[in-house]
Amino acid sequence: MTTRLQNTVALVTGASSGIGEATAVQLAAEGAAVALVARRRDRLEELRARIEKDGGRSLIIEADVTDEQVVRAAVEQTVAEFGRLDTVVANAGVMLLGPIADAPTEEWRRMVELNVLGLLYTAHAALPHLLAAAEQGPRNVADLVLISSVAGRVARLGSGVYNATKHGVGAFAESLRQEVTQRHVRVSLVEPGAVDTELAGHNRPEIQESLRGRFGDVERLHAEDISDAITYIVTRPRRTAVNELLIRPTEQQG
Ligand SMILES: NC(=O)c1ccc[n+]([C@@H]2O[C@H](COP(=O)([O-])OP(=O)(O)OC[C@H]3O[C@@H](n4cnc5c(N)ncnc54)[C@H](OP(=O)(O)O)[C@@H]3O)[C@@H](O)[C@H]2O)c1
């Protein structure tokens, strides 16, 4: 087992399923102690058992990241428990698609509050600790990985507000990257295409049907394809910052 993240501490939001879960497993296997943040405690407990069985260390934090104070407390709890914070993967997100006209605007609020505000709160709360970690061993560098989407690069019919949230993540990532990169906090943007996770299942039935039509035959990525990319990013030498990674299924055209 390679343990390139030995003696470091990571925090992953949205760790109870999909990309976040796979990422937590992989960072723990690399030797990081991992704070697992999401709302479904039962899923986090299963994940912690899996990580511990493989000899890893983790901490369950049942938290809704749309609440700024809750996010701040999650970060502080991680640092209190593990002593530092080197790697943050701001991954929690929701994708609620459909035409803009007649859309239930409650869906827009859910996406903006989680994909944008939740991610901003996570970054803001973590930043002082990441800056401190970058000044110390073992790596003298720290990582903030922000999970966007192909939807953060290309706007498509029927995903306007999801596009807006993910384009926002991309703009924030580049601005923050310029702010902190000379202090050795690397800000990286990851933009997956279609990944086989629970994400699409939160849509209204008619939207799920149209998504099946759009992506039906495409062999989707596995969550591990994205966690591989995240692990690659956070294990680069101090001199190397992977600013942006766009990863589509081979068969995905748009
Ligand atoms: N799957 C894809 O095709 C795809 C493509 C591009 C980008 N992405 C992005 O990848 C990220 C992860 O998505 P996924 O595909 O892995 O989907 P997923 O399986 O649905 O995972 C979403 C995670 O976010 C958590 N979450 C939701 N609301 C939360 C809240 N208020 N507070 C804390 N955690 C919350 C969920 O846990 P709880 O419900 O337990 O809180 C879950 O762990 C998202 O940002 C998504 O936009 C996914």
PDBQT file of the ligand as one rigid body, heavy atoms in Angstrom, charges set to zero:
ROOT
HETATM    1  N1  LIG A 301     -22.480  11.990 -11.009  1.00  0.00    +0.000 N 
HETATM    2  C1  LIG A 301     -22.183  12.773 -12.035  1.00  0.00    +0.000 C 
HETATM    3  O1  LIG A 301     -22.484  12.450 -13.188  1.00  0.00    +0.000 OA
HETATM    4  C2  LIG A 301     -21.454  14.077 -11.798  1.00  0.00    +0.000 A 
HETATM    5  C3  LIG A 301     -20.972  14.764 -12.913  1.00  0.00    +0.000 A 
HETATM    6  C4  LIG A 301     -20.338  15.972 -12.728  1.00  0.00    +0.000 A 
HETATM    7  C5  LIG A 301     -20.191  16.497 -11.477  1.00  0.00    +0.000 A 
HETATM    8  N2  LIG A 301     -20.677  15.824 -10.397  1.00  0.00    +0.000 N 
HETATM    9  C6  LIG A 301     -20.534  16.458  -9.073  1.00  0.00    +0.000 C 
HETATM   10  O2  LIG A 301     -19.927  15.561  -8.187  1.00  0.00    +0.000 OA
HETATM   11  C7  LIG A 301     -20.315  15.881  -6.850  1.00  0.00    +0.000 C 
HETATM   12  C8  LIG A 301     -20.710  14.602  -6.123  1.00  0.00    +0.000 C 
HETATM   13  O3  LIG A 301     -21.826  14.046  -6.747  1.00  0.00    +0.000 OA
HETATM   14  P1  LIG A 301     -22.081  12.479  -6.895  1.00  0.00    +0.000 P 
HETATM   15  O4  LIG A 301     -22.223  12.227  -8.337  1.00  0.00    +0.000 OA
HETATM   16  O5  LIG A 301     -21.112  11.721  -6.114  1.00  0.00    +0.000 OA
HETATM   17  O6  LIG A 301     -23.569  12.408  -6.289  1.00  0.00    +0.000 OA
HETATM   18  P2  LIG A 301     -24.209  11.739  -4.996  1.00  0.00    +0.000 P 
HETATM   19  O7  LIG A 301     -23.900  10.283  -4.954  1.00  0.00    +0.000 OA
HETATM   20  O8  LIG A 301     -25.633  12.166  -5.024  1.00  0.00    +0.000 OA
HETATM   21  O9  LIG A 301     -23.435  12.439  -3.790  1.00  0.00    +0.000 OA
HETATM   22  C9  LIG A 301     -23.762  13.717  -3.305  1.00  0.00    +0.000 C 
HETATM   23  C10 LIG A 301     -23.231  13.832  -1.891  1.00  0.00    +0.000 C 
HETATM   24  O10 LIG A 301     -23.534  15.139  -1.391  1.00  0.00    +0.000 OA
HETATM   25  C11 LIG A 301     -24.063  14.995  -0.091  1.00  0.00    +0.000 C 
HETATM   26  N3  LIG A 301     -24.942  16.102   0.257  1.00  0.00    +0.000 N 
HETATM   27  C12 LIG A 301     -26.102  16.465  -0.360  1.00  0.00    +0.000 A 
HETATM   28  N4  LIG A 301     -26.638  17.518   0.258  1.00  0.00    +0.000 NA
HETATM   29  C13 LIG A 301     -25.811  17.815   1.304  1.00  0.00    +0.000 A 
HETATM   30  C14 LIG A 301     -25.832  18.801   2.316  1.00  0.00    +0.000 A 
HETATM   31  N5  LIG A 301     -26.810  19.713   2.380  1.00  0.00    +0.000 N 
HETATM   32  N6  LIG A 301     -24.853  18.805   3.237  1.00  0.00    +0.000 NA
HETATM   33  C15 LIG A 301     -23.857  17.883   3.185  1.00  0.00    +0.000 A 
HETATM   34  N7  LIG A 301     -23.759  16.950   2.230  1.00  0.00    +0.000 NA
HETATM   35  C16 LIG A 301     -24.743  16.924   1.298  1.00  0.00    +0.000 A 
HETATM   36  C17 LIG A 301     -24.806  13.668  -0.108  1.00  0.00    +0.000 C 
HETATM   37  O11 LIG A 301     -24.906  13.113   1.205  1.00  0.00    +0.000 OA
HETATM   38  P3  LIG A 301     -26.143  13.244   2.203  1.00  0.00    +0.000 P 
HETATM   39  O12 LIG A 301     -27.393  13.104   1.396  1.00  0.00    +0.000 OA
HETATM   40  O13 LIG A 301     -25.891  12.106   3.145  1.00  0.00    +0.000 OA
HETATM   41  O14 LIG A 301     -25.992  14.568   2.873  1.00  0.00    +0.000 OA
HETATM   42  C18 LIG A 301     -23.855  12.830  -0.945  1.00  0.00    +0.000 C 
HETATM   43  O15 LIG A 301     -22.847  12.291  -0.118  1.00  0.00    +0.000 OA
HETATM   44  C19 LIG A 301     -21.430  16.910  -6.976  1.00  0.00    +0.000 C 
HETATM   45  O16 LIG A 301     -20.891  18.198  -6.723  1.00  0.00    +0.000 OA
HETATM   46  C20 LIG A 301     -21.850  16.807  -8.428  1.00  0.00    +0.000 C 
HETATM   47  O17 LIG A 301     -22.393  18.005  -8.924  1.00  0.00    +0.000 OA
HETATM   48  C21 LIG A 301     -21.292  14.611 -10.520  1.00  0.00    +0.000 A 
ENDROOT
TORSDOF 0
